[in-house]
Amino acid sequence: MAALEPIDLPETALIIGDNFPTHDETAYAREAESQRGSALSAGEAGGTALAAAKYTDPQFRGLAGSALGEALSGHHRTLLADEGRHRNVAAWMDLGAENIAQTKKAMNGIVADYHATYENLTRAAQDETWPQTRLRQEKDRAVAEAQARVAAARAAFDDRHRMVSAAVVSGDDPQSAGGDTSTGKGKQSPPASELDARKWKPGDKRHMPVIAGPSGLGPANPWGEPGWLEIGSQSGNFVRKDELPHVKVLAPGALGPATVSDEHGNLDPYIELGPNTGVWAPQSDFPGAKFYAPGTSDKPPFGWDEFLPGSGIYLWHGDLVREPNSPHSADPGTYPQSAR
């Protein structure tokens, strides 16, 4: 199967520019298979060395026999470590392939979305007899929004690709690198910071929300601290207020806030943090996130967790830290398992 290419539509070059990954996801997949083959070979050789070491011990006496058995056991340990490293590298290469393919698909999808939007604009212009200047303005706005989405996708891709590249060199176990909460092993989450809105800013690690269930009780709101925001009436889903600095709470079902522009003129649309919750935040409050329409069949690549149930906002698991103030579960277990 060939590597994915930019979608062949007008305006593709204008919208994507040079952001489309030049990496070949199929080459990463082939290397992953090669690494799995090397792991198998190392494991088989290690088994042979271990069997020889066990045979040698009772057959030889004295220093020579002990030295030979020790050497074979050491060889077995080396091969066992090689097997693990090859398996780890294979898992990271799989993640690299997914990251490349998903980013390419996302960018092609953004171009397709733009064309659907532009078709709707041209129909509206004909039906409502817009002046050409208005259609041009609306088209420019749609192009700018698509370009901003592509830039965000590229930034997220670069972050993930740097992590994969470093892990391939180190040979770290993906489970340990990301944290496997099912076994209690792996890296621990960094200590949570105080609830202090003066400290947290978009781009910092974000605390996991407290999921208490419908009408569930949320965390305490100590005096002098920013406190918590329930995402939807009686939803039981609570998020730290200071980690949604530009949130707007409207009536459920109401039209969302108007799209704003950042200091560079890039469009920054508001997204609802769950269907019919009435709680909206700009995409800029979630830098590096992947956004999916609620209910869509599209899924993010391995290692991304949905921030709130049904929100369609997916964050890299390494950008989330455990919420120490949750009264429900000390470990919500949102980290992914290793890719094997």
Secondary structure, 3 states (H helix, E strand, C coil): CCCCCCCCCCCHHHHHCCCCCCCCHHHHHHHHHHHHHHHHHHHHHHHHHHHHHHHHHHHCCHHHHHHHHHHHHHHHHHHHHHHHHHHHHHHHHHHHHHHHHHHHHHHHHHHHHHHHHHHHHHHHHHHCCCCHHHHHHHHHHHHHHHHHHHHHHHHHHHHHHHHHHHHHHHCCCHHHHHCECCCCECCCCCCCCCCCCCCCCCCCCEECCEECCCCCCCCCCCCCCCCEEECCCCCCEEEEHHHCCCCEECCCCCCCCCCEECCCCCEECEEECCCCCCEEEEHHHCCCCEECCCCCCCCCCCCEEECCCCCCEEEEHHHEECCCCCCCCCCCCCCCCCCC
